Amino acid sequence: MEPGSKTTRWFNSSEGSPLSTATPIPVRSPLTSALAGATAVLIGGSSGIGLAAGVLLRSVGARVVLVGRDPDRLAAAVSRVRSAGPDRDADDAVLAVAGDGGDERVLAEAFDRAGQVDHVYVTAGGVGGTGPVTELSVDRIRTSFDSRLGAAFTAARTAATRLPAGGSLTFSSGILVVRPAPGMSAPLSVAGAVETLTTALAVELAPARLRVNAIRYGRIDTPLLRSVPGHDTDDAIAAAGSTTPLGRVGTAEEAAATALFLMANNYVTGQIITIDGGETLT
Ligand SMILES: NC(=O)c1ccc[n+]([C@@H]2O[C@H](COP(=O)([O-])OP(=O)(O)OC[C@H]3O[C@@H](n4cnc5c(N)ncnc54)[C@H](OP(=O)(O)O)[C@@H]3O)[C@@H](O)[C@H]2O)c1
């Protein structure tokens, strides 16, 4: 190693490093050329990680169908994703369907409008049903399960019926599944169930040459994370990330790049991929 090379300076912290752990390195997704001309339905594509996936997908020539409930948010997301494509873009390069991703009719509309869909990525969902287990009513627990797990099954049933061989379905989870916090029993049970659903579907749908994976996120800088009390400023986000081995929270683009990898790689199925800056190692 040459003295003064980046790597040497990297380890010599007393001289200061040209690479700060607090600065994200721009995403360069692998295998993206495999996605040119493919079509992805992004359930939860109007914000955060799903929106970032839309931008990355469009930038590599994929068609994108965004699904979200709030029509205004969705319209803004369509403009953002369109701006990642060529100046003169086809009308159907970016489509939007407003509605609940747990509703089979909404997903059917998304597939119908797209004509052909190759990949489905589910990022819809927040953190509902929190609270100490003694204060959770059965109704609240049921609502938590019905909304998120029900939506996962709806996506699975639609994908299993309508995706062609070579297609993929990717779910979302979070590292709290393996590092639980008090008051999270309902949402974490649901996330754990989604991970189990992922492996169960992977073997069930493999004969149809459909792949099913999930991404387990650490803290990713999105509107959802910034809605968590104490995370609403840049300083708070920086402080939250400072305890991870990579010294920062992840970007939505980094999280979304994991989904593109899973869509593009035809030999990955039944996997729960963690993207957390090493947080679960500490
Ligand atoms: N960000 C993190 O640090 C983090 C950590 C662990 C896990 N996760 C998980 O990662 C996923 C994505 O999170 P994010 O941070 O990108 O969240 P986000 O910024 O809040 O985006 C969530 C998206 O899902 C949509 N959505 C929510 N419920 C929906 C429904 N029933 N039907 C259709 N669309 C729906 C939202 O739009 P509308 O509200 O307009 O529908 C929005 O577009 C979530 O499942 C989250 O639990 C995130």
The ligand as an SDF file (V2000), in Angstrom:
LIG
                    3D

 48 52  0  0  0  0  0  0  0  0999 V2000
  -37.3820    4.1390    7.5500 N   0  0  0  0  0  0  0  0  0  0  0  0
  -36.9590    3.2810    8.4810 C   0  0  0  0  0  0  0  0  0  0  0  0
  -36.0710    3.6130    9.2980 O   0  0  0  0  0  0  0  0  0  0  0  0
  -37.5360    1.8800    8.5490 C   0  0  0  0  0  0  0  0  0  0  0  0
  -36.9740    0.9820    9.4850 C   0  0  0  0  0  0  0  0  0  0  0  0
  -37.4850   -0.3050    9.5600 C   0  0  0  0  0  0  0  0  0  0  0  0
  -38.5320   -0.6890    8.7320 C   0  0  0  0  0  0  0  0  0  0  0  0
  -39.0690    0.2040    7.8320 N   0  0  0  0  0  0  0  0  0  0  0  0
  -40.1770   -0.2500    6.9800 C   0  0  0  0  0  0  0  0  0  0  0  0
  -39.8780    0.0620    5.6340 O   0  0  0  0  0  0  0  0  0  0  0  0
  -41.0830    0.3390    4.9090 C   0  0  0  0  0  0  0  0  0  0  0  0
  -40.9430    1.6630    4.1810 C   0  0  0  0  0  0  0  0  0  0  0  0
  -40.7320    2.6720    5.1430 O   0  0  0  0  0  0  0  0  0  0  0  0
  -40.4630    4.1880    4.7580 P   0  0  0  0  0  0  0  0  0  0  0  0
  -39.5380    4.6960    5.7830 O   0  0  0  0  0  0  0  0  0  0  0  0
  -40.1430    4.3150    3.3090 O   0  0  0  0  0  0  0  0  0  0  0  0
  -41.9270    4.8200    5.0440 O   0  0  0  0  0  0  0  0  0  0  0  0
  -42.6710    6.1080    4.4570 P   0  0  0  0  0  0  0  0  0  0  0  0
  -41.7010    7.1480    4.0430 O   0  0  0  0  0  0  0  0  0  0  0  0
  -43.6970    6.4540    5.4690 O   0  0  0  0  0  0  0  0  0  0  0  0
  -43.3900    5.5450    3.1500 O   0  0  0  0  0  0  0  0  0  0  0  0
  -44.3970    4.6000    3.2640 C   0  0  0  0  0  0  0  0  0  0  0  0
  -45.2030    4.6140    1.9810 C   0  0  0  0  0  0  0  0  0  0  0  0
  -46.2140    3.6330    2.0610 O   0  0  0  0  0  0  0  0  0  0  0  0
  -47.4600    4.1980    1.7030 C   0  0  0  0  0  0  0  0  0  0  0  0
  -48.4710    3.4310    2.4090 N   0  0  0  0  0  0  0  0  0  0  0  0
  -48.6200    3.2520    3.7360 C   0  0  0  0  0  0  0  0  0  0  0  0
  -49.6600    2.4610    3.9960 N   0  0  0  0  0  0  0  0  0  0  0  0
  -50.1730    2.1080    2.7940 C   0  0  0  0  0  0  0  0  0  0  0  0
  -51.2560    1.3060    2.3880 C   0  0  0  0  0  0  0  0  0  0  0  0
  -52.0460    0.6780    3.2730 N   0  0  0  0  0  0  0  0  0  0  0  0
  -51.5040    1.1660    1.0660 N   0  0  0  0  0  0  0  0  0  0  0  0
  -50.7360    1.7880    0.1460 C   0  0  0  0  0  0  0  0  0  0  0  0
  -49.7060    2.5720    0.4680 N   0  0  0  0  0  0  0  0  0  0  0  0
  -49.4290    2.7230    1.7810 C   0  0  0  0  0  0  0  0  0  0  0  0
  -47.3490    5.6460    2.1140 C   0  0  0  0  0  0  0  0  0  0  0  0
  -48.2200    6.5190    1.4000 O   0  0  0  0  0  0  0  0  0  0  0  0
  -49.7330    6.8140    1.9330 P   0  0  0  0  0  0  0  0  0  0  0  0
  -49.6390    7.0160    3.4190 O   0  0  0  0  0  0  0  0  0  0  0  0
  -50.1430    8.0250    1.1630 O   0  0  0  0  0  0  0  0  0  0  0  0
  -50.5100    5.6080    1.5820 O   0  0  0  0  0  0  0  0  0  0  0  0
  -45.9120    5.9190    1.6950 C   0  0  0  0  0  0  0  0  0  0  0  0
  -45.8310    6.1460    0.3110 O   0  0  0  0  0  0  0  0  0  0  0  0
  -42.1960    0.3090    5.9400 C   0  0  0  0  0  0  0  0  0  0  0  0
  -42.8190   -0.9390    5.8870 O   0  0  0  0  0  0  0  0  0  0  0  0
  -41.4740    0.4880    7.2690 C   0  0  0  0  0  0  0  0  0  0  0  0
  -42.1820   -0.0750    8.3400 O   0  0  0  0  0  0  0  0  0  0  0  0
  -38.5870    1.4690    7.7210 C   0  0  0  0  0  0  0  0  0  0  0  0
  1  2  1  0
  2  3  2  0
  2  4  1  0
  4  5  1  0
  4 48  2  0
  5  6  2  0
  6  7  1  0
  7  8  2  0
  8  9  1  0
  8 48  1  0
  9 10  1  0
  9 46  1  0
 10 11  1  0
 11 12  1  0
 11 44  1  0
 12 13  1  0
 13 14  1  0
 14 15  2  0
 14 16  1  0
 14 17  1  0
 17 18  1  0
 18 19  2  0
 18 20  1  0
 18 21  1  0
 21 22  1  0
 22 23  1  0
 23 24  1  0
 23 42  1  0
 24 25  1  0
 25 26  1  0
 25 36  1  0
 26 27  1  0
 26 35  1  0
 27 28  2  0
 28 29  1  0
 29 30  1  0
 29 35  2  0
 30 31  1  0
 30 32  2  0
 32 33  1  0
 33 34  2  0
 34 35  1  0
 36 37  1  0
 36 42  1  0
 37 38  1  0
 38 39  2  0
 38 40  1  0
 38 41  1  0
 42 43  1  0
 44 45  1  0
 44 46  1  0
 46 47  1  0
M  CHG  2   8   1  16  -1
M  END
$$$$
